């Protein structure tokens, strides 16, 4: 994966119908929220115009009660809520495009590898080889409760289960050899039984006989994405992933992440080019720096004052409504750990901001500062993307986080930034092949 030095491009479509974008000028004009596919089909067409590699749907299965102990704030504000199942959108988006790929999230903590392998095999067929699986270990209390767990599975156990899950899923995809289909009408032979295999897996978490009752799909396996930042998460990526997402917020932290991943890849007998990293970034195009600042100010003015703390509560798994006026980010680290929150992500945050600033000060900026930012004119943005890409090893690319409008943010990127990237020879001008894996390698 990522065998070239091109900047690969993706966009995060998770919760675009929520998270305050729904109320901003220019967002969702002429489209019903979620219920029909027109919005997502048009986004897919836009992405294909920009020769973007992939559109991504993140997901969790819970309604957060982390902020204030109830779901009131997330429901009232539309903060990553509602959480619709986006699976049905992917075949509809695939029908109106030929090159752009699609990534869907499915948890290894609460699902079963046989079901997962079967779903992604079908999606790979339907999209003609343009599907990716974001394999996550779930770390949210409300989601655990929805799947019948009174106590959330601890961190190390989630990754032990994930290792076995990935092993079984991959074995199922490989249980039907690529040339198993015969289709000989005269002889009446549909498939060669010698090329269809049971896997007879018996493990600590799963017992699966196999084979997968499906024809091999165009990619055989989906492109596998893993975004864990902890030691076990990096090992899982090194063992199985083709691609990583990362929310590092500075170039030095990007470089540190890349070195750590490469070390894990070496231990797994793989090379650095086997996994590309897509760095999360918010891109805001404007005619000048002052216009970019004005757009940001308009967005923040439209976002409720507590929005950042609500988002932080969901992301890190702790109640930021309890933060005293003078409580610093460093003070709150113990609360994240004691409540089994997403400690790895929070520790990364502490490395890249002033840990002495108060929680409430940071919360007011969290909506715009939580990931890398590139804003300004197209040339200035591409200068920044090139600096970050080359500085981190030119091994992957970027995934666009939410901007200040849906879908104008993606349209502006495609119409203004992509031509500058292509002019400098930094990104593709056409798709290399028919499958997502081929395009990510180009």
N, C-alpha and C positions, 0 to 999 in steps of 0.2 A: 504494500500500500504506500501511496505517496512516493513512487519511485522517481518522479521528476521534482524539480525545484519550483514548479509553478505554485502560485498562490491559489489554493482551492477555496471555493466559496460555498457557504451554506447559510441558511437563515433559520432562526428559532421561531416557530409559529406557536409555541406553547402559550395558551391563555391569551391569545391576541384579542379574543372577544371580551376579555375582562381586564383587570389590572389598570383601571382608570383610563385606558385608551378609548373605551367606548363613549366617553363623554367629551372628548377633546375635539376641537374644530378640525374637520377633514377626515376624521376616523369613521369608518363604517357607513359612509354616505351611500345610500341606495342599496344597502344589503341588510337582510334580516340577521340578527345575531345567531350564530351557530346553525340554526335549524335547517338551512339548505346549503348547498355546496357552492353556490355561485362565487362567493368571496374567495374561497380556497382554490377554486378552479382558476380564477383570474390571477391570484398570487402565483400559482404554478406556471401559468403562461408568462407572467413577468419574469420569474426566475429563469425560465428557459431562454428568454430573450437575452438575459445576462450570462448565459452559459454557466449558471450556477450548478454545482454538483448535487446539492441535496437540500431538502426542506425537512425540518425536524420537529417532531411532536414529543415534548416531555410529558410526563404524567405521574400522578400518584392517585391513590384510590380513597382518599379521606377528605373530610371537612375539618380543617384545622380549628382547634379550640385552645391553641397555645397562647393567644393574646387575650388576657383577661379571664381565661378559664371558660369561655363560651365561644360559640360560632358567630356571635352577633356582628363583630367588626368585619369579618371576612365576607359575610353574606351582604351586609349593608353596603359595603364599599366595593364589592366585586373584586376582592383581593385573591387572585388565583382560584376563584370560585365563580360559577360552577365548573366542575371538572368533567366535561363531557368525554366520552370515549371517541377518540378521533379516528379509530380504525376504519370506519366506513368512508371517511373522506379520501383515503389514499387511492382506492381503485378509481374513484371519480376524477381525482386530479391526474392520475396516470392516463386516463382515456383522452385527455386534452393535451397531452405532452408526449414527447418521444425520448428526451434526453435526461431531464432532471430526475434525481432519485428522491426517495422518501425514507425517513427513519422513524420508527415507532418504538415506544418504550413498553417493556414488559418486565415485571419484577421476578427475580429468581427466588425471592423470599416467600411469596404467596402463591405463585403459580406452579404448574407441573411441567417438567421438560418435554413430555410427550405432547401435551397440548400446545406448548410454545413451538416445538419443531413443526407440528402440523400446520399451525397458523402461518408461520413465516414461509414454509414451503408453498402454501397456497398464494400468499401475497407476492412471492417472487414470481410465480407463474403469471398472476394477473397483471403485474406491473412489467412483465417481460424482462425480469432481471434487474429491477431498480429498487430493491428493498434493503433496508438495514435494520438491525435490531439493537436498540439501546438497552443493554443488559444491566439492570440496576439491582442493588440490594437496598431494600426499603428501610428507611430510618425515621418513620413518622408514626407517632402514637395513634392518631385517629385512623390511619390506614390499617394498622395492626388490629385495632378493635373491629373494623369492618370485616376483616377476614377471620374473626373469632379468637384473636389472641388477647387475653387479659393483660399479659406482660409482653412487651416488645422483645423479640429475640435479640440477644446481645450481639455486639459488633462482630466479634471473631466467629461466632456461630453462623451469622448471616453469610460471611465470606466462605466458610467451610461448605455450607450448603450450595453457594454459588459455584464453587469449583466443581462439585459433583454435577450440578445442574448443567453447566456448560459442557462437561465431558459427555453426559448422556445425550444432550441435544445434538452435539456434533456427530456422535456415533449414529444417531438416528438419521441425520441427513446423509451420512456416508453409507447407510445400510442398503441403499439402492444404487448400484453402480451406474455411472453416467450413460453407458450404452445398454442398459437393461431392456429398454423398449425395443421390441422387434417389429410389431405391427405387420406381420406376414398374413395377409388375407387368405392366400391360397392354402397355406399350411395350418391356418387357424391358431397361430402363436402370437399372443399379445406381448408377453414379456418373458425373458429368459429366467427361469427359476434359479439357475446357478448364480445369477448376479443379484439376487435378493437375499439378504442375510438377517437373521436374528442377531440381536446384540447381547441378550441374556445378562443384563446388568443387574447386580444385586449390591447395594451399597448401604451407607449409613442413613441416607435420606430417601432414596428412591429404589424401587425394583421395577425394571422395565424390560420386557421381553423383546419388543421389536418384531419385525422391521417396521419402518414407517410406511403406512399403506398409501403411498403416493409416488407418482413418477418423479424422477430427479428434476429439480427446477433449473432455470437458466444459469444461476450462479452456484448451484449445488447447495451452498450455504449462504445465508444472507451476509452482508457486510456486518461485522460485529463491532459494536461501539461500547466502550467502558470508560466511565468518568471518575472512578474512585481515586481519591487523593491519598488515602492512608496506605501503609505498607501492604496490607492484604489486598487492597484495591489495585495498587500498582502491580502486584504479582498476578492478579487475575487478568489484568489487561495484557501483561507480558506473555501469559500463557495462551490467551485465546483471541485477543482483540485485533482488529485491523485498523482501528481508529480510536482516538481519544478526544473527548472534549475537556477543556480546562478553563477555569475562571481565574487564572493568575492575573495579577493587576499591575505588575511592573515587568520591565524587561529582565532585570536580574532574577526575579522569581520565576519567570518563564524559562530562563536558562537553567536554573536549579532544577526545575521540574523535568526538563528534557534530559539532563544528566542522570537524574534518579531513574527515569523510565528506561534510558539506555542501559543502565546497570542491570536492571531487572530483565531486560531483553537478553542481555549477554548470559545471565544466569539460566534463562530458559532456552538458550541455544538459538536465539533469533538475532537479527540485525536491526539497527536503528531504523532502517527504511521499511521494516515490516509494519511499523505503526506510525502513522502521521498524527499530528495533534492539530485540532481546530480550536483556536483560542477565541473565547467569547469576547465580543467587542461591540460597543454601541457606536454607530457611525451617524453623525449628524452633518448633512451637507448644507452649505450656505454659501452665499456670494462673498461673505466676509466673516471674520472672527466675531465682529460685533453682532451680525445677524444670527450666528450660531448661539451666542450668549442670550440673545433676545428670545430665541425659540426655547432654550432651556428654561429661562425665567418664566415664560408663559406656561410651560408644562408644570413646573413646580408650583405655580400659583393655582393651578387647577387641581392639584393633588392635595387631599386632606392632610392636615399637619401630622396626624398619627400614622399616615400610610407607611412610612419607612419602618416604624417600630412594628407594625402589623406584619409586614413582609419579613422582617428580621426574625420575628417570633416563629413564623412558619418555616423559614429556611433553616434556622439553627435549632429549632425544637425546644425553645424556652420562652418564658413569658416576659417580654420586654416592657409590658405595662407596669411591672413592679420596679422598674429602674427609678431610683431616686434622682432628683434634679442634678445632683453633683456626682452621680455614679459614672465611673469611667469604663471604657471598653475592657481594660485589663481587669477591673473589679468583677466584671460580669463573666469572665472566662470560667471561673469556678462553677457558676450556675449552669453553664452549658455542659460542663463535664458531669456534674452531679445529677443532672436530669437526663443523661444519655442523649444529649443533643448532638448535632453534627459538628463534632469538635474539630475535625480536620479542616473543614471549610472555615470555621471561626478562627482557628489558629493562623490560617493563611491570611485572613483579614487583618489580624493583629500585626503581622509582619509588614504589611504594606500601607498602613495608616498610623497616625499617632495614637498609640494605645492610651494616652493620657487624656484624650478628648472625651467629653461625656457621651454617654450612650445617646442621649437626646440630640446632641449636636450632630453626631454621625447619622442618626436616624433621619434627620432632615435632608441629608444629602444622599442617603442610601439609594434612592430611586434612580439617581443618575451616576453615582460614583462606584457602584458595586462591582463593575467589570471594567476592562480596558475601555478607553474612550478615544475616538479620533473624530475631530470636528473641524469645520472650516470649509475652504474651497476644495473642489475635487483634487487639485494638484497637491494641496496641503495634506489631505487625507491619504492620498496614495504615497506621499513621502513617508507618512507615519506608518502605514501598513508595510511598506518595503523595509523600513528600519526594524520593525518588530519581527518581520518574517526572516530577514537575513540574520538578525541578531540572535534568533532562537534556533538557527540551523536550517532554515528553508525546508522544513519537513512537515508539510501540512498546509495550514491556511487559517481562515477565520470563519466563525459562525456569528452572524449578526444577531445581537440582542435587540430587544424592543427599543424602537426610537420613540418619537413623539407623535406618531400618527400611524394608524393602520388603514390603508396600505401604502400611504404616501412615502413612508420611510424606505420601504423596499423599492418602490418605483424610482425615487430619487437616486438610490444607490445604483440601480441598474442603468438608469439613463444618464447619470452624471459621473459616477465613480468608475464603473466597469469600463467604459471606453478609455479612460485614462490608464487603467491597469493594462488593458490590451495594447494600447499604443506603446507602452513601455516594455511589452513582452513579458509581463508578470503573470498574466492569466490567459487561459485558453480562449481562442476565437471560435472554436467549434468543438462539439463533443467527439471524443476519440473513439467511442464504440457504443454499443447498444445497452451495456450493463453498467450499473453503478460502480462495480469494482474496476472495470476497464477505465472509466472516466476518472476515478480517484488515483489511478496509477499514471495518468497522462500528465 
